[in-house]
Amino acid sequence: MRNGKIKIKTLVVMIIFGVFIIAFVRQESTMKRLNKNIATKNEELQQLQEENVKLQNEVDMVNSDSYIERLARERLGMIRNGEKVIISSSESN
């Protein structure tokens, strides 16, 4: 009878141990997946931050006086006070 109780106790301990092993493996798998997801999101964040810096630099350039003046001269043909416009004969045709 005592031998039967020992077998049952051993079986119960093995089942509990097996449940813990399965839970541990699942948790490790989940952690690896989450860490991989975090790494991917961090890479995306880095790319977006770099793009944001680039776009902010463009905005700063577009808002600068020298850029606005250049556009006014090139696209609108504007000149400063005291400047003279020289038109070549090839442009007048």
PDB file of N, CA, C and O in Angstrom, chain B, residues numbered from 101:
ATOM      1  N   MET B 101       0.799  -1.181   0.000  1.00  0.00           N
ATOM      2  CA  MET B 101       0.000   0.000   0.000  1.00  0.00           C
ATOM      3  C   MET B 101       0.856   1.265   0.000  1.00  0.00           C
ATOM      4  O   MET B 101       0.549   2.269  -0.643  1.00  0.00           O
ATOM      5  N   ARG B 102       1.929   1.159   0.747  1.00  0.00           N
ATOM      6  CA  ARG B 102       2.823   2.297   0.839  1.00  0.00           C
ATOM      7  C   ARG B 102       3.484   2.562  -0.512  1.00  0.00           C
ATOM      8  O   ARG B 102       3.721   3.718  -0.861  1.00  0.00           O
ATOM      9  N   ASN B 103       3.776   1.551  -1.249  1.00  0.00           N
ATOM     10  CA  ASN B 103       4.392   1.657  -2.573  1.00  0.00           C
ATOM     11  C   ASN B 103       3.458   2.365  -3.540  1.00  0.00           C
ATOM     12  O   ASN B 103       3.920   3.107  -4.407  1.00  0.00           O
ATOM     13  N   GLY B 104       2.158   2.153  -3.411  1.00  0.00           N
ATOM     14  CA  GLY B 104       1.166   2.795  -4.261  1.00  0.00           C
ATOM     15  C   GLY B 104       1.054   4.282  -3.975  1.00  0.00           C
ATOM     16  O   GLY B 104       0.877   5.078  -4.898  1.00  0.00           O
ATOM     17  N   LYS B 105       1.157   4.676  -2.686  1.00  0.00           N
ATOM     18  CA  LYS B 105       1.103   6.089  -2.312  1.00  0.00           C
ATOM     19  C   LYS B 105       2.318   6.834  -2.849  1.00  0.00           C
ATOM     20  O   LYS B 105       2.220   7.980  -3.288  1.00  0.00           O
ATOM     21  N   ILE B 106       3.456   6.165  -2.805  1.00  0.00           N
ATOM     22  CA  ILE B 106       4.681   6.796  -3.310  1.00  0.00           C
ATOM     23  C   ILE B 106       4.570   7.021  -4.809  1.00  0.00           C
ATOM     24  O   ILE B 106       4.988   8.067  -5.305  1.00  0.00           O
ATOM     25  N   LYS B 107       4.017   6.061  -5.540  1.00  0.00           N
ATOM     26  CA  LYS B 107       3.847   6.205  -6.986  1.00  0.00           C
ATOM     27  C   LYS B 107       2.887   7.358  -7.309  1.00  0.00           C
ATOM     28  O   LYS B 107       3.121   8.118  -8.248  1.00  0.00           O
ATOM     29  N   ILE B 108       1.816   7.482  -6.533  1.00  0.00           N
ATOM     30  CA  ILE B 108       0.849   8.559  -6.768  1.00  0.00           C
ATOM     31  C   ILE B 108       1.494   9.908  -6.480  1.00  0.00           C
ATOM     32  O   ILE B 108       1.325  10.857  -7.245  1.00  0.00           O
ATOM     33  N   LYS B 109       2.242   9.993  -5.363  1.00  0.00           N
ATOM     34  CA  LYS B 109       2.923  11.242  -5.033  1.00  0.00           C
ATOM     35  C   LYS B 109       3.940  11.601  -6.118  1.00  0.00           C
ATOM     36  O   LYS B 109       4.048  12.758  -6.523  1.00  0.00           O
ATOM     37  N   THR B 110       4.670  10.608  -6.576  1.00  0.00           N
ATOM     38  CA  THR B 110       5.663  10.840  -7.634  1.00  0.00           C
ATOM     39  C   THR B 110       4.974  11.315  -8.903  1.00  0.00           C
ATOM     40  O   THR B 110       5.463  12.232  -9.563  1.00  0.00           O
ATOM     41  N   LEU B 111       3.863  10.717  -9.252  1.00  0.00           N
ATOM     42  CA  LEU B 111       3.113  11.099 -10.444  1.00  0.00           C
ATOM     43  C   LEU B 111       2.594  12.534 -10.315  1.00  0.00           C
ATOM     44  O   LEU B 111       2.686  13.311 -11.265  1.00  0.00           O
ATOM     45  N   VAL B 112       2.056  12.887  -9.156  1.00  0.00           N
ATOM     46  CA  VAL B 112       1.547  14.236  -8.930  1.00  0.00           C
ATOM     47  C   VAL B 112       2.681  15.240  -9.027  1.00  0.00           C
ATOM     48  O   VAL B 112       2.521  16.283  -9.660  1.00  0.00           O
ATOM     49  N   VAL B 113       3.826  14.953  -8.414  1.00  0.00           N
ATOM     50  CA  VAL B 113       4.977  15.852  -8.472  1.00  0.00           C
ATOM     51  C   VAL B 113       5.446  16.012  -9.909  1.00  0.00           C
ATOM     52  O   VAL B 113       5.773  17.124 -10.324  1.00  0.00           O
ATOM     53  N   MET B 114       5.487  14.933 -10.676  1.00  0.00           N
ATOM     54  CA  MET B 114       5.916  14.995 -12.080  1.00  0.00           C
ATOM     55  C   MET B 114       4.936  15.819 -12.916  1.00  0.00           C
ATOM     56  O   MET B 114       5.353  16.575 -13.793  1.00  0.00           O
ATOM     57  N   ILE B 115       3.649  15.678 -12.650  1.00  0.00           N
ATOM     58  CA  ILE B 115       2.652  16.457 -13.385  1.00  0.00           C
ATOM     59  C   ILE B 115       2.809  17.942 -13.062  1.00  0.00           C
ATOM     60  O   ILE B 115       2.782  18.781 -13.963  1.00  0.00           O
ATOM     61  N   ILE B 116       2.970  18.266 -11.787  1.00  0.00           N
ATOM     62  CA  ILE B 116       3.158  19.664 -11.392  1.00  0.00           C
ATOM     63  C   ILE B 116       4.443  20.209 -12.021  1.00  0.00           C
ATOM     64  O   ILE B 116       4.462  21.323 -12.545  1.00  0.00           O
ATOM     65  N   PHE B 117       5.500  19.426 -11.966  1.00  0.00           N
ATOM     66  CA  PHE B 117       6.765  19.838 -12.574  1.00  0.00           C
ATOM     67  C   PHE B 117       6.601  20.063 -14.082  1.00  0.00           C
ATOM     68  O   PHE B 117       7.141  21.025 -14.629  1.00  0.00           O
ATOM     69  N   GLY B 118       5.868  19.190 -14.742  1.00  0.00           N
ATOM     70  CA  GLY B 118       5.611  19.318 -16.180  1.00  0.00           C
ATOM     71  C   GLY B 118       4.831  20.585 -16.498  1.00  0.00           C
ATOM     72  O   GLY B 118       5.122  21.263 -17.483  1.00  0.00           O
ATOM     73  N   VAL B 119       3.840  20.909 -15.667  1.00  0.00           N
ATOM     74  CA  VAL B 119       3.050  22.121 -15.867  1.00  0.00           C
ATOM     75  C   VAL B 119       3.945  23.354 -15.742  1.00  0.00           C
ATOM     76  O   VAL B 119       3.837  24.289 -16.536  1.00  0.00           O
ATOM     77  N   PHE B 120       4.840  23.350 -14.733  1.00  0.00           N
ATOM     78  CA  PHE B 120       5.760  24.470 -14.570  1.00  0.00           C
ATOM     79  C   PHE B 120       6.711  24.593 -15.757  1.00  0.00           C
ATOM     80  O   PHE B 120       6.998  25.703 -16.205  1.00  0.00           O
ATOM     81  N   ILE B 121       7.191  23.487 -16.259  1.00  0.00           N
ATOM     82  CA  ILE B 121       8.090  23.506 -17.419  1.00  0.00           C
ATOM     83  C   ILE B 121       7.372  24.079 -18.638  1.00  0.00           C
ATOM     84  O   ILE B 121       7.929  24.919 -19.345  1.00  0.00           O
ATOM     85  N   ILE B 122       6.159  23.639 -18.886  1.00  0.00           N
ATOM     86  CA  ILE B 122       5.381  24.137 -20.031  1.00  0.00           C
ATOM     87  C   ILE B 122       5.120  25.638 -19.879  1.00  0.00           C
ATOM     88  O   ILE B 122       5.252  26.388 -20.846  1.00  0.00           O
ATOM     89  N   ALA B 123       4.753  26.080 -18.677  1.00  0.00           N
ATOM     90  CA  ALA B 123       4.501  27.499 -18.449  1.00  0.00           C
ATOM     91  C   ALA B 123       5.771  28.312 -18.664  1.00  0.00           C
ATOM     92  O   ALA B 123       5.720  29.398 -19.240  1.00  0.00           O
ATOM     93  N   PHE B 124       6.907  27.798 -18.209  1.00  0.00           N
ATOM     94  CA  PHE B 124       8.181  28.493 -18.382  1.00  0.00           C
ATOM     95  C   PHE B 124       8.541  28.629 -19.858  1.00  0.00           C
ATOM     96  O   PHE B 124       8.956  29.702 -20.297  1.00  0.00           O
ATOM     97  N   VAL B 125       8.389  27.568 -20.617  1.00  0.00           N
ATOM     98  CA  VAL B 125       8.715  27.590 -22.048  1.00  0.00           C
ATOM     99  C   VAL B 125       7.807  28.574 -22.778  1.00  0.00           C
ATOM    100  O   VAL B 125       8.270  29.325 -23.637  1.00  0.00           O
ATOM    101  N   ARG B 126       6.535  28.575 -22.449  1.00  0.00           N
ATOM    102  CA  ARG B 126       5.608  29.514 -23.090  1.00  0.00           C
ATOM    103  C   ARG B 126       5.967  30.958 -22.747  1.00  0.00           C
ATOM    104  O   ARG B 126       5.917  31.837 -23.607  1.00  0.00           O
ATOM    105  N   GLN B 127       6.327  31.194 -21.499  1.00  0.00           N
ATOM    106  CA  GLN B 127       6.691  32.538 -21.076  1.00  0.00           C
ATOM    107  C   GLN B 127       7.971  32.995 -21.785  1.00  0.00           C
ATOM    108  O   GLN B 127       8.055  34.144 -22.218  1.00  0.00           O
ATOM    109  N   GLU B 128       8.941  32.131 -21.906  1.00  0.00           N
ATOM    110  CA  GLU B 128      10.182  32.472 -22.614  1.00  0.00           C
ATOM    111  C   GLU B 128       9.897  32.788 -24.078  1.00  0.00           C
ATOM    112  O   GLU B 128      10.467  33.726 -24.636  1.00  0.00           O
ATOM    113  N   SER B 129       9.022  32.011 -24.697  1.00  0.00           N
ATOM    114  CA  SER B 129       8.655  32.249 -26.089  1.00  0.00           C
ATOM    115  C   SER B 129       7.979  33.604 -26.242  1.00  0.00           C
ATOM    116  O   SER B 129       8.270  34.349 -27.178  1.00  0.00           O
ATOM    117  N   THR B 130       7.084  33.916 -25.326  1.00  0.00           N
ATOM    118  CA  THR B 130       6.402  35.208 -25.358  1.00  0.00           C
ATOM    119  C   THR B 130       7.382  36.355 -25.160  1.00  0.00           C
ATOM    120  O   THR B 130       7.287  37.379 -25.836  1.00  0.00           O
ATOM    121  N   MET B 131       8.318  36.190 -24.239  1.00  0.00           N
ATOM    122  CA  MET B 131       9.319  37.230 -23.983  1.00  0.00           C
ATOM    123  C   MET B 131      10.190  37.464 -25.221  1.00  0.00           C
ATOM    124  O   MET B 131      10.478  38.611 -25.562  1.00  0.00           O
ATOM    125  N   LYS B 132      10.606  36.404 -25.889  1.00  0.00           N
ATOM    126  CA  LYS B 132      11.415  36.560 -27.106  1.00  0.00           C
ATOM    127  C   LYS B 132      10.639  37.310 -28.177  1.00  0.00           C
ATOM    128  O   LYS B 132      11.181  38.191 -28.844  1.00  0.00           O
ATOM    129  N   ARG B 133       9.372  36.959 -28.339  1.00  0.00           N
ATOM    130  CA  ARG B 133       8.536  37.618 -29.340  1.00  0.00           C
ATOM    131  C   ARG B 133       8.366  39.097 -29.005  1.00  0.00           C
ATOM    132  O   ARG B 133       8.464  39.950 -29.886  1.00  0.00           O
ATOM    133  N   LEU B 134       8.114  39.399 -27.742  1.00  0.00           N
ATOM    134  CA  LEU B 134       7.940  40.788 -27.329  1.00  0.00           C
ATOM    135  C   LEU B 134       9.239  41.586 -27.473  1.00  0.00           C
ATOM    136  O   LEU B 134       9.211  42.740 -27.901  1.00  0.00           O
ATOM    137  N   ASN B 135      10.356  40.988 -27.126  1.00  0.00           N
ATOM    138  CA  ASN B 135      11.645  41.677 -27.278  1.00  0.00           C
ATOM    139  C   ASN B 135      11.956  41.955 -28.739  1.00  0.00           C
ATOM    140  O   ASN B 135      12.496  43.008 -29.077  1.00  0.00           O
ATOM    141  N   LYS B 136      11.616  41.013 -29.601  1.00  0.00           N
ATOM    142  CA  LYS B 136      11.819  41.221 -31.039  1.00  0.00           C
ATOM    143  C   LYS B 136      10.920  42.356 -31.525  1.00  0.00           C
ATOM    144  O   LYS B 136      11.350  43.197 -32.314  1.00  0.00           O
ATOM    145  N   ASN B 137       9.688  42.378 -31.058  1.00  0.00           N
ATOM    146  CA  ASN B 137       8.741  43.436 -31.428  1.00  0.00           C
ATOM    147  C   ASN B 137       9.243  44.796 -30.934  1.00  0.00           C
ATOM    148  O   ASN B 137       9.140  45.790 -31.652  1.00  0.00           O
ATOM    149  N   ILE B 138       9.784  44.844 -29.719  1.00  0.00           N
ATOM    150  CA  ILE B 138      10.321  46.090 -29.176  1.00  0.00           C
ATOM    151  C   ILE B 138      11.496  46.566 -30.020  1.00  0.00           C
ATOM    152  O   ILE B 138      11.608  47.757 -30.312  1.00  0.00           O
ATOM    153  N   ALA B 139      12.374  45.644 -30.415  1.00  0.00           N
ATOM    154  CA  ALA B 139      13.529  46.020 -31.237  1.00  0.00           C
ATOM    155  C   ALA B 139      13.076  46.587 -32.578  1.00  0.00           C
ATOM    156  O   ALA B 139      13.631  47.578 -33.054  1.00  0.00           O
ATOM    157  N   THR B 140      12.075  45.964 -33.185  1.00  0.00           N
ATOM    158  CA  THR B 140      11.546  46.453 -34.456  1.00  0.00           C
ATOM    159  C   THR B 140      10.951  47.847 -34.292  1.00  0.00           C
ATOM    160  O   THR B 140      11.194  48.731 -35.113  1.00  0.00           O
ATOM    161  N   LYS B 141      10.181  48.039 -33.244  1.00  0.00           N
ATOM    162  CA  LYS B 141       9.568  49.349 -33.002  1.00  0.00           C
ATOM    163  C   LYS B 141      10.630  50.408 -32.712  1.00  0.00           C
ATOM    164  O   LYS B 141      10.478  51.559 -33.121  1.00  0.00           O
ATOM    165  N   ASN B 142      11.697  50.036 -32.015  1.00  0.00           N
ATOM    166  CA  ASN B 142      12.777  50.990 -31.758  1.00  0.00           C
ATOM    167  C   ASN B 142      13.475  51.400 -33.046  1.00  0.00           C
ATOM    168  O   ASN B 142      13.845  52.562 -33.210  1.00  0.00           O
ATOM    169  N   GLU B 143      13.657  50.447 -33.966  1.00  0.00           N
ATOM    170  CA  GLU B 143      14.247  50.772 -35.270  1.00  0.00           C
ATOM    171  C   GLU B 143      13.336  51.725 -36.042  1.00  0.00           C
ATOM    172  O   GLU B 143      13.807  52.694 -36.638  1.00  0.00           O
ATOM    173  N   GLU B 144      12.040  51.449 -36.030  1.00  0.00           N
ATOM    174  CA  GLU B 144      11.079  52.329 -36.701  1.00  0.00           C
ATOM    175  C   GLU B 144      11.105  53.720 -36.077  1.00  0.00           C
ATOM    176  O   GLU B 144      11.060  54.724 -36.787  1.00  0.00           O
ATOM    177  N   LEU B 145      11.177  53.778 -34.757  1.00  0.00           N
ATOM    178  CA  LEU B 145      11.235  55.058 -34.067  1.00  0.00           C
ATOM    179  C   LEU B 145      12.486  55.835 -34.472  1.00  0.00           C
ATOM    180  O   LEU B 145      12.418  57.040 -34.716  1.00  0.00           O
ATOM    181  N   GLN B 146      13.621  55.152 -34.541  1.00  0.00           N
ATOM    182  CA  GLN B 146      14.873  55.800 -34.941  1.00  0.00           C
ATOM    183  C   GLN B 146      14.753  56.371 -36.353  1.00  0.00           C
ATOM    184  O   GLN B 146      15.174  57.501 -36.601  1.00  0.00           O
ATOM    185  N   GLN B 147      14.184  55.602 -37.273  1.00  0.00           N
ATOM    186  CA  GLN B 147      14.008  56.075 -38.655  1.00  0.00           C
ATOM    187  C   GLN B 147      13.080  57.284 -38.693  1.00  0.00           C
ATOM    188  O   GLN B 147      13.351  58.253 -39.403  1.00  0.00           O
ATOM    189  N   LEU B 148      11.998  57.234 -37.940  1.00  0.00           N
ATOM    190  CA  LEU B 148      11.057  58.353 -37.930  1.00  0.00           C
ATOM    191  C   LEU B 148      11.671  59.596 -37.298  1.00  0.00           C
ATOM    192  O   LEU B 148      11.397  60.715 -37.732  1.00  0.00           O
ATOM    193  N   GLN B 149      12.500  59.405 -36.276  1.00  0.00           N
ATOM    194  CA  GLN B 149      13.173  60.557 -35.666  1.00  0.00           C
ATOM    195  C   GLN B 149      14.155  61.189 -36.651  1.00  0.00           C
ATOM    196  O   GLN B 149      14.256  62.413 -36.725  1.00  0.00           O
ATOM    197  N   GLU B 150      14.879  60.359 -37.408  1.00  0.00           N
ATOM    198  CA  GLU B 150      15.803  60.888 -38.408  1.00  0.00           C
ATOM    199  C   GLU B 150      15.046  61.638 -39.502  1.00  0.00           C
ATOM    200  O   GLU B 150      15.471  62.708 -39.938  1.00  0.00           O
ATOM    201  N   GLU B 151      13.920  61.070 -39.944  1.00  0.00           N
ATOM    202  CA  GLU B 151      13.104  61.734 -40.957  1.00  0.00           C
ATOM    203  C   GLU B 151      12.537  63.045 -40.407  1.00  0.00           C
ATOM    204  O   GLU B 151      12.454  64.039 -41.129  1.00  0.00           O
ATOM    205  N   ASN B 152      12.150  63.046 -39.140  1.00  0.00           N
ATOM    206  CA  ASN B 152      11.622  64.250 -38.514  1.00  0.00           C
ATOM    207  C   ASN B 152      12.675  65.354 -38.478  1.00  0.00           C
ATOM    208  O   ASN B 152      12.365  66.515 -38.745  1.00  0.00           O
ATOM    209  N   VAL B 153      13.913  65.001 -38.150  1.00  0.00           N
ATOM    210  CA  VAL B 153      14.996  65.988 -38.127  1.00  0.00           C
ATOM    211  C   VAL B 153      15.206  66.548 -39.525  1.00  0.00           C
ATOM    212  O   VAL B 153      15.382  67.755 -39.694  1.00  0.00           O
ATOM    213  N   LYS B 154      15.189  65.673 -40.530  1.00  0.00           N
ATOM    214  CA  LYS B 154      15.377  66.108 -41.914  1.00  0.00           C
ATOM    215  C   LYS B 154      14.259  67.073 -42.324  1.00  0.00           C
ATOM    216  O   LYS B 154      14.517  68.114 -42.928  1.00  0.00           O
ATOM    217  N   LEU B 155      13.033  66.719 -41.995  1.00  0.00           N
ATOM    218  CA  LEU B 155      11.900  67.579 -42.354  1.00  0.00           C
ATOM    219  C   LEU B 155      11.942  68.902 -41.584  1.00  0.00           C
ATOM    220  O   LEU B 155      11.593  69.947 -42.135  1.00  0.00           O
ATOM    221  N   GLN B 156      12.359  68.867 -40.340  1.00  0.00           N
ATOM    222  CA  GLN B 156      12.469  70.097 -39.562  1.00  0.00           C
ATOM    223  C   GLN B 156      13.527  71.012 -40.161  1.00  0.00           C
ATOM    224  O   GLN B 156      13.352  72.230 -40.203  1.00  0.00           O
ATOM    225  N   ASN B 157      14.635  70.419 -40.628  1.00  0.00           N
ATOM    226  CA  ASN B 157      15.674  71.214 -41.296  1.00  0.00           C
ATOM    227  C   ASN B 157      15.135  71.853 -42.574  1.00  0.00           C
ATOM    228  O   ASN B 157      15.453  73.001 -42.885  1.00  0.00           O
ATOM    229  N   GLU B 158      14.316  71.100 -43.314  1.00  0.00           N
ATOM    230  CA  GLU B 158      13.698  71.654 -44.523  1.00  0.00           C
ATOM    231  C   GLU B 158      12.776  72.820 -44.181  1.00  0.00           C
ATOM    232  O   GLU B 158      12.789  73.849 -44.856  1.00  0.00           O
ATOM    233  N   VAL B 159      11.980  72.653 -43.135  1.00  0.00           N
ATOM    234  CA  VAL B 159      11.062  73.727 -42.719  1.00  0.00           C
ATOM    235  C   VAL B 159      11.864  74.966 -42.326  1.00  0.00           C
ATOM    236  O   VAL B 159      11.510  76.084 -42.702  1.00  0.00           O
ATOM    237  N   ASP B 160      12.946  74.766 -41.569  1.00  0.00           N
ATOM    238  CA  ASP B 160      13.782  75.899 -41.175  1.00  0.00           C
ATOM    239  C   ASP B 160      14.370  76.600 -42.397  1.00  0.00           C
ATOM    240  O   ASP B 160      14.433  77.829 -42.444  1.00  0.00           O
ATOM    241  N   MET B 161      14.804  75.803 -43.399  1.00  0.00           N
ATOM    242  CA  MET B 161      15.373  76.383 -44.612  1.00  0.00           C
ATOM    243  C   MET B 161      14.311  77.170 -45.386  1.00  0.00           C
ATOM    244  O   MET B 161      14.567  78.284 -45.844  1.00  0.00           O
ATOM    245  N   VAL B 162      13.130  76.587 -45.526  1.00  0.00           N
ATOM    246  CA  VAL B 162      12.063  77.228 -46.296  1.00  0.00           C
ATOM    247  C   VAL B 162      11.624  78.531 -45.620  1.00  0.00           C
ATOM    248  O   VAL B 162      11.231  79.478 -46.301  1.00  0.00           O
ATOM    249  N   ASN B 163      11.688  78.582 -44.312  1.00  0.00           N
ATOM    250  CA  ASN B 163      11.285  79.789 -43.589  1.00  0.00           C
ATOM    251  C   ASN B 163      12.394  80.830 -43.496  1.00  0.00           C
ATOM    252  O   ASN B 163      12.180  81.913 -42.950  1.00  0.00           O
ATOM    253  N   SER B 164      13.567  80.517 -44.019  1.00  0.00           N
ATOM    254  CA  SER B 164      14.668  81.478 -43.925  1.00  0.00           C
ATOM    255  C   SER B 164      14.480  82.601 -44.958  1.00  0.00           C
ATOM    256  O   SER B 164      13.886  82.398 -46.017  1.00  0.00           O
ATOM    257  N   ASP B 165      14.996  83.774 -44.626  1.00  0.00           N
ATOM    258  CA  ASP B 165      14.873  84.929 -45.513  1.00  0.00           C
ATOM    259  C   ASP B 165      15.586  84.712 -46.835  1.00  0.00           C
ATOM    260  O   ASP B 165      15.094  85.133 -47.882  1.00  0.00           O
ATOM    261  N   SER B 166      16.751  84.053 -46.798  1.00  0.00           N
ATOM    262  CA  SER B 166      17.508  83.856 -48.033  1.00  0.00           C
ATOM    263  C   SER B 166      16.752  82.945 -49.009  1.00  0.00           C
ATOM    264  O   SER B 166      16.785  83.174 -50.219  1.00  0.00           O
ATOM    265  N   TYR B 167      16.079  81.922 -48.495  1.00  0.00           N
ATOM    266  CA  TYR B 167      15.315  81.028 -49.362  1.00  0.00           C
ATOM    267  C   TYR B 167      14.116  81.769 -49.956  1.00  0.00           C
ATOM    268  O   TYR B 167      13.836  81.647 -51.149  1.00  0.00           O
ATOM    269  N   ILE B 168      13.416  82.531 -49.129  1.00  0.00           N
ATOM    270  CA  ILE B 168      12.258  83.284 -49.608  1.00  0.00           C
ATOM    271  C   ILE B 168      12.689  84.288 -50.670  1.00  0.00           C
ATOM    272  O   ILE B 168      12.012  84.456 -51.684  1.00  0.00           O
ATOM    273  N   GLU B 169      13.821  84.956 -50.433  1.00  0.00           N
ATOM    274  CA  GLU B 169      14.329  85.913 -51.415  1.00  0.00           C
ATOM    275  C   GLU B 169      14.685  85.215 -52.726  1.00  0.00           C
ATOM    276  O   GLU B 169      14.370  85.715 -53.806  1.00  0.00           O
ATOM    277  N   ARG B 170      15.339  84.067 -52.628  1.00  0.00           N
ATOM    278  CA  ARG B 170      15.714  83.337 -53.841  1.00  0.00           C
ATOM    279  C   ARG B 170      14.478  82.943 -54.649  1.00  0.00           C
ATOM    280  O   ARG B 170      14.456  83.095 -55.871  1.00  0.00           O
ATOM    281  N   LEU B 171      13.446  82.436 -53.963  1.00  0.00           N
ATOM    282  CA  LEU B 171      12.211  82.072 -54.668  1.00  0.00           C
ATOM    283  C   LEU B 171      11.562  83.293 -55.304  1.00  0.00           C
ATOM    284  O   LEU B 171      11.079  83.226 -56.434  1.00  0.00           O
ATOM    285  N   ALA B 172      11.548  84.404 -54.584  1.00  0.00           N
ATOM    286  CA  ALA B 172      10.944  85.625 -55.131  1.00  0.00           C
ATOM    287  C   ALA B 172      11.688  86.068 -56.382  1.00  0.00           C
ATOM    288  O   ALA B 172      11.070  86.518 -57.347  1.00  0.00           O
ATOM    289  N   ARG B 173      13.002  85.946 -56.371  1.00  0.00           N
ATOM    290  CA  ARG B 173      13.786  86.336 -57.547  1.00  0.00           C
ATOM    291  C   ARG B 173      13.584  85.359 -58.709  1.00  0.00           C
ATOM    292  O   ARG B 173      13.380  85.779 -59.847  1.00  0.00           O
ATOM    293  N   GLU B 174      13.641  84.049 -58.417  1.00  0.00           N
ATOM    294  CA  GLU B 174      13.567  83.044 -59.484  1.00  0.00           C
ATOM    295  C   GLU B 174      12.160  82.906 -60.060  1.00  0.00           C
ATOM    296  O   GLU B 174      11.985  82.910 -61.278  1.00  0.00           O
ATOM    297  N   ARG B 175      11.175  82.787 -59.207  1.00  0.00           N
ATOM    298  CA  ARG B 175       9.817  82.476 -59.683  1.00  0.00           C
ATOM    299  C   ARG B 175       8.984  83.708 -60.000  1.00  0.00           C
ATOM    300  O   ARG B 175       8.143  83.682 -60.898  1.00  0.00           O
ATOM    301  N   LEU B 176       9.218  84.786 -59.261  1.00  0.00           N
ATOM    302  CA  LEU B 176       8.387  85.964 -59.446  1.00  0.00           C
ATOM    303  C   LEU B 176       9.114  87.091 -60.173  1.00  0.00           C
ATOM    304  O   LEU B 176       8.509  88.106 -60.520  1.00  0.00           O
ATOM    305  N   GLY B 177      10.410  86.909 -60.402  1.00  0.00           N
ATOM    306  CA  GLY B 177      11.184  87.928 -61.101  1.00  0.00           C
ATOM    307  C   GLY B 177      11.347  89.203 -60.304  1.00  0.00           C
ATOM    308  O   GLY B 177      11.556  90.261 -60.897  1.00  0.00           O
ATOM    309  N   MET B 178      11.263  89.151 -59.015  1.00  0.00           N
ATOM    310  CA  MET B 178      11.378  90.338 -58.170  1.00  0.00           C
ATOM    311  C   MET B 178      12.846  90.748 -58.043  1.00  0.00           C
ATOM    312  O   MET B 178      13.752  89.920 -58.136  1.00  0.00           O
ATOM    313  N   ILE B 179      13.055  92.047 -57.827  1.00  0.00           N
ATOM    314  CA  ILE B 179      14.398  92.579 -57.645  1.00  0.00           C
ATOM    315  C   ILE B 179      14.402  93.500 -56.435  1.00  0.00           C
ATOM    316  O   ILE B 179      13.354  93.957 -55.978  1.00  0.00           O
ATOM    317  N   ARG B 180      15.601  93.766 -55.924  1.00  0.00           N
ATOM    318  CA  ARG B 180      15.742  94.693 -54.803  1.00  0.00           C
ATOM    319  C   ARG B 180      15.743  96.120 -55.329  1.00  0.00           C
ATOM    320  O   ARG B 180      16.015  96.369 -56.503  1.00  0.00           O
ATOM    321  N   ASN B 181      15.434  97.044 -54.438  1.00  0.00           N
ATOM    322  CA  ASN B 181      15.491  98.460 -54.797  1.00  0.00           C
ATOM    323  C   ASN B 181      16.910  98.813 -55.231  1.00  0.00           C
ATOM    324  O   ASN B 181      17.878  98.455 -54.561  1.00  0.00           O
ATOM    325  N   GLY B 182      17.025  99.504 -56.333  1.00  0.00           N
ATOM    326  CA  GLY B 182      18.330  99.924 -56.834  1.00  0.00           C
ATOM    327  C   GLY B 182      18.954  98.941 -57.804  1.00  0.00           C
ATOM    328  O   GLY B 182      19.925  99.293 -58.474  1.00  0.00           O
ATOM    329  N   GLU B 183      18.444  97.729 -57.909  1.00  0.00           N
ATOM    330  CA  GLU B 183      18.986  96.758 -58.863  1.00  0.00           C
ATOM    331  C   GLU B 183      18.383  97.028 -60.240  1.00  0.00           C
ATOM    332  O   GLU B 183      17.279  97.557 -60.367  1.00  0.00           O
ATOM    333  N   LYS B 184      19.130  96.655 -61.245  1.00  0.00           N
ATOM    334  CA  LYS B 184      18.650  96.805 -62.628  1.00  0.00           C
ATOM    335  C   LYS B 184      18.527  95.420 -63.244  1.00  0.00           C
ATOM    336  O   LYS B 184      19.357  94.544 -63.001  1.00  0.00           O
ATOM    337  N   VAL B 185      17.494  95.234 -64.035  1.00  0.00           N
ATOM    338  CA  VAL B 185      17.258  93.948 -64.696  1.00  0.00           C
ATOM    339  C   VAL B 185      17.859  94.030 -66.092  1.00  0.00           C
ATOM    340  O   VAL B 185      17.630  94.982 -66.838  1.00  0.00           O
ATOM    341  N   ILE B 186      18.624  93.016 -66.415  1.00  0.00           N
ATOM    342  CA  ILE B 186      19.206  92.926 -67.751  1.00  0.00           C
ATOM    343  C   ILE B 186      18.563  91.761 -68.447  1.00  0.00           C
ATOM    344  O   ILE B 186      18.644  90.628 -67.974  1.00  0.00           O
ATOM    345  N   ILE B 187      17.923  92.023 -69.567  1.00  0.00           N
ATOM    346  CA  ILE B 187      17.238  90.997 -70.330  1.00  0.00           C
ATOM    347  C   ILE B 187      18.028  90.769 -71.604  1.00  0.00           C
ATOM    348  O   ILE B 187      18.272  91.699 -72.373  1.00  0.00           O
ATOM    349  N   SER B 188      18.428  89.511 -71.823  1.00  0.00           N
ATOM    350  CA  SER B 188      19.172  89.212 -73.039  1.00  0.00           C
ATOM    351  C   SER B 188      18.177  89.031 -74.180  1.00  0.00           C
ATOM    352  O   SER B 188      16.992  88.785 -73.952  1.00  0.00           O
ATOM    353  N   SER B 189      18.664  89.151 -75.386  1.00  0.00           N
ATOM    354  CA  SER B 189      17.779  89.047 -76.541  1.00  0.00           C
ATOM    355  C   SER B 189      17.204  87.631 -76.692  1.00  0.00           C
ATOM    356  O   SER B 189      16.122  87.467 -77.258  1.00  0.00           O
ATOM    357  N   SER B 190      17.898  86.626 -76.204  1.00  0.00           N
ATOM    358  CA  SER B 190      17.381  85.255 -76.306  1.00  0.00           C
ATOM    359  C   SER B 190      16.203  85.054 -75.352  1.00  0.00           C
ATOM    360  O   SER B 190      15.334  84.230 -75.635  1.00  0.00           O
ATOM    361  N   GLU B 191      16.145  85.781 -74.231  1.00  0.00           N
ATOM    362  CA  GLU B 191      15.044  85.667 -73.293  1.00  0.00           C
ATOM    363  C   GLU B 191      13.800  86.395 -73.774  1.00  0.00           C
ATOM    364  O   GLU B 191      12.687  85.998 -73.428  1.00  0.00           O
ATOM    365  N   SER B 192      13.961  87.443 -74.559  1.00  0.00           N
ATOM    366  CA  SER B 192      12.798  88.212 -74.995  1.00  0.00           C
ATOM    367  C   SER B 192      12.015  87.507 -76.083  1.00  0.00           C
ATOM    368  O   SER B 192      10.863  87.870 -76.324  1.00  0.00           O
ATOM    369  N   ASN B 193      12.577  86.529 -76.744  1.00  0.00           N
ATOM    370  CA  ASN B 193      11.861  85.791 -77.795  1.00  0.00           C
ATOM    371  C   ASN B 193      10.997  84.796 -77.139  1.00  0.00           C
ATOM    372  O   ASN B 193      10.291  84.049 -77.816  1.00  0.00           O
TER     373      ASN B 193
END
